[in-house]
Structures are given as structure tokens and as C-alpha cells.
Amino acid sequence: MAGISKILKLKKEGGNEVKTKVEKSTQKEKKKVDKSNDNTSESTSGRCISKRWVLPLQYEDLYEVDRPTLGRYVDVVVFRAFALSIIKYLGFNSIHKIYHAGEDFGRSLGVKTIDELIECFKYLRIGVLEVVEENPIRIRVYESVFCSGFPNIGECVCHYERGILAGCFENILRKKVEVIETKCCACGDDYCEFEIRVIGDLTT
């Protein structure tokens, strides 16, 4: 099920999926990964890790949340700290990887229209999205989860958000796109602004 379908389903249910213990147990059984053919090795902590370094999870698995007390949402500081840590420990060269990771997630959302994109950004609390120009496409994002409220550091920082938009617009336009951030809260702007540039056809 595409991300947008999951989001609309969750929205209809009020944002929380209520399951009985039996239903949860059944789901967990279905999601068990057959590790009989998996090559694993012991880490220094004594836990098994895959030699492939690929987690057997799909984006659709992330929508299933079992937090009856705390619910689906977390303070943005946790997300921002994680994003900052990636750049801090992996260096500047990680920025293009962050962009492509966002692009991959954006594709998984499966949005087909601008309205669905706006709905996704709002429901996932990424930000309040507005289309301000259509040729070229220019998007503004208010209340960005990535940087709204940041001090002016003179540098655009929404690399993952750029990637999400790229993946989404690839689905919407059926074209390969590149997303450039032209304004950012981390540059002293009141919102983040992105330009969507078509750079070619999708390869089949």
C-alpha cells in the first residue's frame, strides 16, 4: 500500500490504529523475517547484525506504530538531532546521500497530485506546503520540521526535504526532477522555498 493510502487511512481513523492483542500478535507473526538463509555476525555488543547491512524493512512497515501511551508523534528536536548527527559524523559528503534518501521516501509516498502532496506534508507534519508558481514550479514550506525557528546560519539545510519533494514530483510529473532550495529559515527567511526543475525523462 502506497504511503498516501496509508496516510488517508490513518487520517480517517483519527491518526491512531487501535488493535487488539490478538491482531497485533498476528501481524507480528506475518512480519517475522526468515533468517535461515541470512548471513549474520556477532557485533561487539553481542547482538547479531546482518553482513549485508540492509535492514529487512520497507517504508510501509514504518506506518505501523505500537505506542498506546505516547501515540504516533514525537518532538521535532529528536528528528533534528538525528539529522544533525548524520551530517556531523558522516561529513559534508553525506548531504547528497541525505537528498537521495529523501527522494526514495518521497517516491514511496505514491502521491499523484499536488493536493495529495499538500495533504501528506500536513499529515506527516513536515510543514505547510504552498504552490506559489507553476512555471517553473516553486514551492513554499511554512513551519518546516527541519528548520523552522533556526538561527540564521547563512546556509540552506533542508536536504532531506528537497529529496522528499523530488521523489513526490517524480511521481506527479512522471519526469526526473531536481529540487533546489532557494530560501530557508536557516538563512533568516520566514519560510523555505524550493524550485522544481525537470531534468529528463524517467528511465524504464
BAMAR-376035 format. One record per residue: x, y, z of N, C-alpha, C in turn; residue in one letter. Coordinates in steps of 0.001 Angstrom, whole numbers. Layout:
BEGIN
REC        nx        ny        nz       cax       cay       caz        cx        cy        cz   lodren
REC         X         Y         Z         X         Y         Z         X         Y         Z        A
...
END
This chain:
BEGIN
REC        nx        ny        nz       cax       cay       caz        cx        cy        cz   lodren
REC       848     -1194         0         0         0         0       881      1240         0        M
REC       632      2160      -922      1422      3386     -1022      1229      4253       205        A
REC      2238      5107       473      2192      5955      1654       962      6821      1739        G
REC       547      7401       600      -616      8285       628     -1865      7514      1036        I
REC     -1977      6254       613     -3124      5430      1000     -3111      5158      2494        S
REC     -1924      4873      3028     -1779      4667      4472     -2170      5923      5228        K
REC     -1703      7065      4738     -1964      8338      5410     -3451      8651      5436        I
REC     -4121      8468      4299     -5562      8732      4244     -6326      7784      5155        L
REC     -5866      6535      5240     -6496      5558      6125     -6324      5964      7585        K
REC     -5111      6364      7949     -4838      6787      9322     -5608      8045      9677        L
REC     -5689      8964      8723     -6429     10202      8963     -7899      9901      9229        K
REC     -8457      8981      8449     -9858      8598      8619    -10093      7974      9985        K
REC     -9081      7253     10489     -9201      6579     11782     -8801      7479     12942        E
REC     -8508      8726     12651     -8157      9663     13714     -6699      9660     14082        G
REC     -5860      9050     13229     -4416      9114     13455     -3847      7977     14256        G
REC     -4677      7150     14864     -4172      6039     15658     -4898      4767     15273        N
REC     -4148      3719     15050     -4740      2431     14756     -4900      1655     16055        E
REC     -6125      1282     16372     -6391       546     17600     -6511      -923     17256        V
REC     -5650     -1731     17811     -5654     -3153     17518     -5731     -3947     18817        K
REC     -6372     -5092     18743     -6404     -5984     19899     -5068     -6698     19984        T
REC     -4803     -7323     21143     -3550     -8050     21299     -3447     -9184     20287        K
REC     -4581     -9806     19973     -4584    -10900     19007     -4196    -10390     17631        V
REC     -4757     -9240     17230     -4446     -8662     15924     -2975     -8289     15830        E
REC     -2446     -7690     16910     -1043     -7296     16921      -144     -8516     16822        K
REC      -507     -9571     17564       282    -10789     17546       298    -11407     16160        S
REC      -866    -11410     15504      -966    -11962     14154      -108    -11172     13181        T
REC      -143     -9845     13317       667     -9001     12434      2146     -9278     12619        Q
REC      2559     -9411     13873      3973     -9645     14144      4424    -10980     13571        K
REC      3543    -11987     13631      3876    -13286     13068      4081    -13180     11561        E
REC      3214    -12402     10906      3303    -12237      9460      4576    -11508      9064        K
REC      5049    -10620      9949      6196     -9781      9612      7532    -10405      9993        K
REC      7478    -11585     10624      8720    -12225     11005      9551    -12517      9761        K
REC     10816    -12227      9841     11693    -12431      8698     12377    -13774      8818        V
REC     12368    -14530      7744     13036    -15820      7725     14538    -15589      7674        D
REC     15213    -15892      8780     16648    -15626      8869     17485    -16877      8626        K
REC     16835    -17953      8165     17558    -19203      7982     18667    -19077      6942        S
REC     18453    -18199      5943     19452    -18017      4897     20222    -16715      5047        N
REC     20052    -16056      6190     20683    -14753      6401     22059    -14927      7013        D
REC     23043    -14286      6425     24388    -14326      6988     24517    -13271      8065        N
REC     24779    -13695      9285     24908    -12746     10380     26237    -12939     11076        T
REC     26647    -11919     11784     27870    -11997     12570     27641    -11292     13884        S
REC     28439    -11619     14869     28295    -11017     16179     28982     -9661     16209        E
REC     28279     -8660     16701     28889     -7349     16884     29575     -7325     18234        S
REC     30267     -6235     18538     30966     -6135     19818     29998     -6119     20986        T
REC     28743     -5762     20728     27756     -5733     21805     27116     -7094     22008        S
REC     27476     -8065     21173     26919     -9395     21322     25644     -9610     20545        G
REC     25187     -8604     19827     23959     -8740     19044     24305     -9102     17600        R
REC     23401     -9848     16975     23624    -10244     15588     23328     -9082     14652        C
REC     24204     -8879     13709     23960     -7871     12680     24135     -8530     11319        I
REC     23427     -8052     10353     23494     -8633      9024     24757     -8184      8313        S
REC     25422     -9122      7675     26607     -8768      6897     26246     -7946      5670        K
REC     24974     -8029      5287     24540     -7273      4117     24348     -5801      4445        R
REC     24201     -5482      5705     23953     -4112      6152     22693     -3527      5516        W
REC     21717     -4369      5276     20435     -3919      4739     19336     -4403      5667        V
REC     18588     -3472      6230     17504     -3853      7126     16351     -4446      6328        L
REC     15784     -5552      6801     14664     -6183      6095     13350     -5477      6389        P
REC     13323     -4172      6137     12131     -3364      6373     11788     -2577      5121        L
REC     10501     -2327      4930     10034     -1484      3842      9408      -225      4441        Q
REC      9262       815      3626      8658      2050      4140      7262      1805      4691        Y
REC      6518       892      4062      5155       637      4528      5135        66      5944        E
REC      6232      -592      6363      6306     -1125      7726      6354       -15      8769        D
REC      6822      1159      8383      7023      2246      9335      5720      2875      9805        L
REC      4643      2633      9065      3361      3238      9435      2685      2499     10584        Y
REC      3140      1275     10861      2558       506     11959      3235       931     13258        E
REC      2486      1542     14147      3045      2078     15394      2323      1470     16588        V
REC      3081       912     17515      2501       311     18718      2958      1125     19927        D
REC      2346      2286     20121      2668      3187     21238      1363      3671     21855        R
REC       675      2797     22601      -643      3161     23135      -625      4345     24088        P
REC       494      4594     24745       572      5710     25695      1044      6993     25017        T
REC      2064      6891     24190      2694      8084     23615      2155      8471     22245        L
REC      1504      7550     21553       936      7884     20255      1970      7929     19144        G
REC      1586      8486     18000      2403      8439     16790      3490      9510     16724        R
REC      3356     10561     17501      4191     11729     17237      5253     11959     18304        Y
REC      6326     12634     17893      7481     12879     18743      7922     14325     18529        V
REC      8564     14907     19521      9021     16288     19393     10042     16411     18259        D
REC      9985     17522     17535     10862     17710     16373     12338     17717     16746        V
REC     12667     17997     18006     14075     18055     18397     14753     16702     18188        V
REC     14006     15612     18351     14580     14279     18159     14962     14082     16690        V
REC     14057     14453     15801     14334     14333     14366     15501     15230     13966        F
REC     15490     16472     14450     16546     17414     14078     17903     16964     14602        R
REC     17917     16412     15805     19175     15922     16374     19722     14762     15542        A
REC     18827     13899     15086     19242     12773     14246     19833     13271     12928        F
REC     19143     14225     12293     19621     14771     11020     20967     15477     11188        A
REC     21092     16262     12259     22342     16975     12519     23484     15998     12780        L
REC     23186     14922     13500     24210     13926     13821     24747     13252     12568        S
REC     23862     12977     11604     24305     12341     10360     25340     13211      9658        I
REC     25031     14510      9531     25966     15422      8866     27241     15590      9694        I
REC     27076     15664     11005     28228     15870     11891     29211     14710     11818        K
REC     28688     13482     11815     29563     12316     11886     29935     11739     10522        Y
REC     29123     11999      9502     29443     11486      8171     30061     12547      7274        L
REC     29966     13815      7698     30616     14876      6955     29777     15466      5844        G
REC     30334     16464      5192     29626     17203      4146     29201     16292      3000        F
REC     29992     15258      2733     29676     14356      1623     28386     13577      1846        N
REC     27871     13607      3083     26631     12882      3365     25405     13633      2850        S
REC     25560     14910      2502     24405     15728      2116     23699     15163       890        I
REC     24462     14756      -129     23812     14212     -1325     23136     12881     -1024        H
REC     23671     12142       -54     23034     10881       339     21726     11147      1077        K
REC     21729     12196      1899     20501     12586      2601     19437     12981      1584        I
REC     19846     13717       560     18915     14129      -501     18316     12906     -1195        Y
REC     19163     11960     -1564     18679     10778     -2279     17841      9876     -1374        H
REC     18154      9869       -79     17322      9111       868     15922      9709       930        A
REC     15857     11047       971     14559     11719       953     13815     11460      -342        G
REC     14554     11433     -1440     13968     11162     -2751     13313      9777     -2766        E
REC     13995      8812     -2195     13475      7444     -2129     12188      7391     -1308        D
REC     12192      8067      -158     10990      8110       677      9858      8836       -40        F
REC     10192      9939      -718      9181     10693     -1459      8487      9838     -2504        G
REC      9262      9024     -3222      8661      8123     -4206      7706      7144     -3535        R
REC      8106      6654     -2361      7300      5640     -1672      5940      6171     -1244        S
REC      5813      7480     -1104      4536      8057      -688      3458      7863     -1748        L
REC      3870      7740     -2998      2928      7424     -4063      1933      8518     -4393        G
REC      2276      9771     -4103      1338     10859     -4405      1251     11059     -5913        V
REC        58     11392     -6392      -164     11577     -7825      -563     13007     -8183        K
REC      -932     13792     -7172     -1385     15162     -7422      -773     16111     -6397        T
REC      -820     17404     -6709      -348     18424     -5779     -1173     18393     -4495        I
REC     -2479     18203     -4624     -3347     18166     -3441     -2948     17033     -2500        D
REC     -2606     15877     -3059     -2161     14759     -2223      -837     15086     -1545        E
REC        42     15777     -2259      1325     16185     -1687      1113     17127      -507        L
REC       234     18105      -678       -75     19047       403      -626     18296      1610        I
REC     -1509     17332      1347     -2113     16539      2420     -1065     15711      3154        E
REC      -140     15120      2403       940     14327      3002      1805     15172      3924        C
REC      2234     16320      3434      3101     17190      4226      2403     17631      5510        F
REC      1103     17896      5402       355     18340      6576       168     17202      7568        K
REC      -239     16026      7082      -497     14907      7987       780     14424      8662        Y
REC      1865     14333      7890      3137     13883      8451      3844     14980      9234        L
REC      3236     16179      9236      3765     17328      9969      5157     17741      9494        R
REC      5393     17569      8203      6634     18042      7604      6606     19550      7479        I
REC      5439     20081      7152      5273     21520      7021      3989     21849      6282        G
REC      3697     23131      6199      2517     23617      5474      2980     24043      4088        V
REC      2537     23314      3078      3054     23490      1725      2132     24365       883        L
REC      2760     25251       109      2008     26144      -775      2713     26238     -2130        E
REC      1946     26115     -3201      2485     26312     -4549      2363     27791     -4895        V
REC      3492     28451     -5151      3462     29897     -5413      3720     30232     -6878        V
REC      4205     29268     -7634      4464     29498     -9056      4424     28153     -9767        E
REC      3937     28155    -11002      3760     26894    -11717      4761     26668    -12839        E
REC      5402     27717    -13330      6363     27537    -14415      7521     28521    -14277        N
REC      8638     28132    -13674      8870     26801    -13100      8087     26617    -11798        P
REC      7927     25376    -11387      7196     25106    -10146      8017     25592     -8961        I
REC      7376     26409     -8138      8036     26931     -6942      7139     26639     -5738        R
REC      7741     26015     -4742      7014     25561     -3556      7521     26294     -2324        I
REC      6606     26742     -1485      6982     27271      -173      6514     26306       906        R
REC      7357     26130      1903      7004     25296      3051      7134     26142      4309        V
REC      6017     26319      4988      5992     27046      6257      6048     26036      7405        Y
REC      6586     26478      8544      6653     25644      9750      7408     24338      9493        E
REC      8489     24426      8752      9265     23234      8391      9748     22474      9620        S
REC      9533     21159      9604     10007     20314     10697     11531     20324     10769        V
REC     12174     20642      9663     13619     20592      9591     14295     21816     10192        F
REC     13703     23009     10001     14485     24192     10371     13688     25393     10856        C
REC     12378     25313     10921     11599     26463     11387     12027     26843     12801        S
REC     12404     28125     12982     12881     28580     14283     14390     28568     14429        G
REC     15107     28054     13424     16568     28020     13482     17143     29438     13466        F
REC     18320     29618     14061     19020     30900     13904     19538     31027     12475        P
REC     19862     32235     12081     20388     32478     10737     21841     32028     10671        N
REC     22074     30892     10008     23444     30396      9857     23966     30633      8437        I
REC     23109     31230      7602     23526     31570      6247     23662     30397      5303        G
REC     22989     29300      5608     23103     28112      4758     21786     27348      4734        E
REC     21358     26934      3548     20148     26111      3423     20439     24711      3961        C
REC     19497     24164      4706     19764     22894      5393     18746     21790      5096        V
REC     17734     22078      4290     16626     21117      4125     16901     20102      3016        C
REC     17972     19347      3146     18371     18414      2096     17420     17220      2011        H
REC     16988     16720      3148     16048     15594      3138     14696     16031      2580        Y
REC     14275     17228      2966     13011     17774      2472     13066     17985       951        E
REC     14193     18478       452     14380     18614     -1001     14193     17264     -1683        R
REC     14784     16251     -1067     14689     14911     -1630     13263     14387     -1644        G
REC     12537     14611      -545     11137     14177      -489     10345     14816     -1620        I
REC     10534     16116     -1805      9834     16823     -2878     10225     16266     -4249        L
REC     11495     15943     -4420     11954     15391     -5700     11262     14064     -5991        A
REC     11210     13195     -4994     10554     11907     -5185      9073     12047     -5461        G
REC      8425     12967     -4758      6988     13195     -4952      6699     13760     -6342        C
REC      7487     14759     -6758      7234     15367     -8066      7621     14442     -9213        F
REC      8512     13505     -8954      8795     12486     -9962      7529     11679    -10246        E
REC      6786     11351     -9187      5525     10627     -9351      4454     11497    -10008        N
REC      4396     12766     -9602      3348     13663    -10107      3557     13996    -11585        I
REC      4792     14342    -11948      5085     14788    -13310      5473     13653    -14250        L
REC      5828     12496    -13668      6355     11376    -14443      7599     11805    -15223        R
REC      8403     12637    -14559      9663     13113    -15112     10723     13063    -14017        K
REC     11979     12986    -14424     13074     13087    -13478     13261     14551    -13127        K
REC     13314     14856    -11831     13421     16254    -11418     14589     16456    -10456        V
REC     14988     17695    -10344     15964     18126     -9343     15321     19255     -8552        E
REC     15500     19236     -7246     14897     20262     -6394     16004     21107     -5775        V
REC     15890     22415     -5956     16857     23375     -5425     16177     24206     -4344        I
REC     16824     24329     -3193     16281     25190     -2135     16820     26602     -2335        E
REC     15918     27551     -2528     16318     28934     -2803     16168     29850     -1593        T
REC     15328     29463      -641     15170     30197       612     15041     29189      1743        K
REC     15490     29596      2937     15467     28665      4065     15373     29446      5375        C
REC     14656     28880      6331     14569     29509      7656     15950     29644      8284        C
REC     16860     28721      7923     18218     28776      8458     19056     29861      7794        A
REC     18469     30549      6798     19124     31701      6159     18448     33004      6557        C
REC     17560     32931      7541     16870     34126      8001     15549     34387      7308        G
REC     15122     33476      6429     13843     33645      5731     12687     33179      6619        D
REC     11483     33633      6282     10297     33268      7059      9732     31915      6656        D
REC     10237     31357      5593      9764     30071      5084     10879     29465      4238        Y
REC     10705     28211      3880     11638     27565      2966     10999     27530      1582        C
REC     11792     27772       560     11253     27800      -802     12103     26912     -1699        E
REC     11417     26186     -2567     12084     25204     -3417     11646     25373     -4867        F
REC     12602     25207     -5769     12298     25236     -7200     12427     23824     -7751        E
REC     11389     23393     -8476     11365     22052     -9051     11794     22151    -10508        I
REC     12899     21520    -10861     13420     21588    -12222     13349     20215    -12885        R
REC     12698     20143    -14027     12652     18893    -14794     13991     18721    -15503        V
REC     14628     17572    -15303     15955     17354    -15886     15982     16192    -16883        I
REC     14844     15531    -17075     14827     14447    -18059     13638     13525    -17899        G
REC     13620     12507    -18741     12564     11502    -18677     12950     10405    -17700        D
REC     11943      9726    -17167     12198      8589    -16297     12703      7422    -17132        L
REC     13705      6725    -16615     14189      5529    -17302     13302      4360    -16931        T
REC     12984      3524    -17879     12104      2384    -17620     12899      1105    -17538        T
END
